[in-house]
């Protein structure tokens, strides 16, 4: 059950990170969930990328262990 939870959490993080990065690239003024973060577009885009990579890694690990 723990691995399935990691898989679901990872997929959610992947979706949130990828969707936020695409939104930010399409409209630089729409920062989404990270609107509170200072530093401009570069910092926000890097944070979304980190969240997406973390989510992909967590989902991959959870998927391998859940089998």
C-alpha positions in Angstrom: 0.0 0.0 0.0 2.9 2.4 0.8 4.3 2.0 -2.8 0.9 2.7 -4.4 0.7 5.9 -2.3 4.2 6.9 -3.5 3.1 6.1 -7.1 0.0 8.3 -6.8 1.8 11.1 -5.1 4.6 11.0 -7.7 2.0 11.2 -10.5 0.3 14.2 -8.9 3.6 16.0 -8.5 4.6 15.3 -12.1 1.3 16.6 -13.4 1.5 19.8 -11.2 5.1 20.5 -12.1 4.6 19.9 -15.9 1.4 21.8 -16.0 2.8 24.8 -14.1 5.9 24.9 -16.3 3.9 24.9 -19.5 1.5 27.5 -18.1 4.5 29.7 -17.2 6.1 29.3 -20.6 2.9 30.2 -22.4 2.0 33.2 -20.2 4.8 34.7 -18.2 2.4 36.6 -16.0 0.5 33.5 -14.8 2.7 31.9 -12.2 0.1 29.5 -10.8 0.8 28.0 -7.4 4.2 29.6 -7.2 3.0 33.2 -7.5 4.2 33.9 -4.0 7.8 33.0 -4.8 10.1 35.9 -5.4 12.8 35.8 -8.1 10.9 36.0 -11.4 10.3 33.5 -14.2 13.6 31.7 -14.0 13.2 30.7 -10.3 9.6 29.7 -10.8 10.4 27.6 -13.9 13.3 25.9 -12.1 11.0 25.1 -9.1 8.3 23.6 -11.5 11.0 21.6 -13.2 12.3 20.2 -9.9 8.8 19.3 -8.8 8.2 17.5 -12.2 11.5 15.6 -11.9 10.8 14.7 -8.3 7.4 13.5 -9.2 8.6 11.4 -12.1 11.3 9.8 -9.9 8.8 9.1 -7.1 6.2 7.6 -9.5 8.9 5.5 -11.1 10.1 4.1 -7.8 6.6 3.5 -6.6 5.6 1.8 -9.8 8.6 -0.6 -9.7 8.0 -1.5 -6.0 4.3 -1.9 -6.3 4.6 -4.8 -8.8 
